[in-house]
Amino acid sequence: MQPKSWTLLQTFACWNWKCALMSAAVRSLVYVAAMARSGPHGRLAVVAVEMAYVTLTSGLYAGMQQRALSLRSHFSGNLIIVAGVPGLAQFLDWLTHCAVGPAAPPRAIVAASIFTLVSALFHLHIMRRDVFLTGHTGRTLADDFRRMPRLVLDFVLRPYALVSGFSTRFARGVESEGAL
């Protein structure tokens, strides 16, 4: 039996249009904010490259992340969603900016990298809750947006919940050792 070859059509079959739309809009705003002191010509060129490139690729990357949700190992899927796909995306983004011309200044690259990490964690958070998925597992974009305020609040409060949960478990452990 011949192994199946991966075609360009199959690659774009997993393209996530919801994330492409959102990523292009938000990442461009991050670049504009990071480059606020640059002249309008340089800023416009970088944002134009960002819009075109991110619209095309972020949907593909989000599709890859969506596929990673179905991996048997939750840890492997989470690692691909948070580190693998975003790392590849940042590297290819940097190469694209270098190839096309005006290279983004270091503060824009740092800002975009930080945004990419937070964005990847947010993608994991919402995709594990069946939001911004496309295909047969997806809901309507309107339904996704209706669920978004609660998910954003949960995401923002998650570090507090993790720390307070850890401190509570730690305190219980100390109390139980003191009782011995």
N, C-alpha and C positions, 0 to 999 in steps of 0.2 A: 504494500500500500504506500503510495506517494504521500510525503508530508504536505499539508496544505500550506500554500504560500500566502503571505499577508499582503493584501493589495491596498492601494491608496483608498479605494472605495470602502474597504473594511475599516481603515483607519478613521476616516471621517464619519463612518456609521456610528462611532461612539462619541462624536462631537456633541458637547453639551452647550446648546445655544443660550440657555439661561445664564450660566456662569460666564460665557463669552461676553454677553451684553453687560453684565454687572462689572466684570473685571476690567474691561476696556474703559468704562466710564470712571470707575474709582481710581484705577492706577494712573490714568492720565491726570486726574486731579492731584494725586500725590506728586507726580513729576512737576506739575505747574507750581505747586506750593514749595517744593524743594528748590525750584529754580526761579523763584520770585524776583531775585536781584539780577538775573541774567537779562540781556537785551531781548526784545520781543522776537527778533529773527531766530536766534539760537533756540529759544524756548519753544517757538512754534514748530521748528523742525523736529526737535526731540519728541514733542507731544504727538506730532503727526506720525512719526515712526512708531511710537508707542501705541497709538490707536489702531493703526493698520496691523501691526505685528501681534498685539495682544488680542485683538478681536479674532484673528485667525487661530492663534495658538492656545489661548486660554480655554476655549471650548474643547479643544483636543485634550489638554491636560486635565480638565475637570472630568472629561469622559474616562480618562485613564484612572483618575481617582475614584470615580463611580464604580468602575470595574473592580478596583481593589477592595471595595466593600464586600464583595462576594467571596473573597479568599477564605479558605477554611480557618487559617490562623488570623485571629483578630489583630494580634501584634504585628504580623507581617503587613496586613492591609493598612493598619494605622501608620506604620513606618513608611510605606510607599506614599500614602496620602500626605503626611506631614514633612517628610524629608526627601524621598526619592523624586517625586514629580516636581515639587517646588525647586529643588536643587538643579535639576535638569532645566527647568524653565528659566531660572535666573542665569545660568551659564549661557544658554542659547540667546537670551535677551541681551546679555552683555556682548556676545559675539555679533549680534545683529546691529547693535548701536555702533560698534567698532567698524563694521563693514560698510554701513550706510553713510556714516559721516556724523555730524558732530557728536563726538563721544560725550556721554552724559558726565557731568562733573561728579567727583567722588561723593559729595553729600547727597546727590540724587540717587546714586547707586546704593548707598547705605540706607537711605530712606526707603527705597524700593525693596531692598532685602528684608528690612524689618517688617514692612508691610506684607511681603510675601510670606514670612513666617507666621505672622498673626492671621493672615488670610487662610493659610493652610490649616492652622488649628481651628479656625472658624468653619472652614469647609468640612473638616472631620466632624465637628460638633453638629452642624446642620444636616450633613449627608447621613450620619448615623441616625438621624431623626426623620429621614425620608423627605427632606426639603431640598430644593434646587436639583432634583434628579430629573432626568429626561427618559424617554422611552416608556416601556410598559410599567415601570416602577414609579414614574413621575406623576405629579399632580399638576394642576394648572398653575401658571405663574401667579395669578391672582390669589390662589389658595396659599402658595408659598409666601407671598407678601403679607397675607393676613396672619400667618404664623410667625412672621419675622420678629415683631416686637418682643414677644415672649422668649424666643430663642436668643435674641441679642442680650436681653437681660440675664438669662441663664448663663450665657457665655461670659459676660462681664463679671458676674458674681461667682463663677466657678472657682477661681483661685481662692477667694475667701472661704468657700465651702470646703475646698480641699484642705486648707490650712486649719480651719476650725475643726474639721473632722479628724485630722491628724493630732491636733492638740488634745482633743477629747479622748481619743484612743490612748495617747501617751499618758494623760492624767489618770485614766482608769488603770493602766498598767502599773503606774507608780503606786496608786492606792492599793492595788491587789498585792504588790510586793511588800508594802508596809504592813498588811494584815497578816502576812506569814510570819 
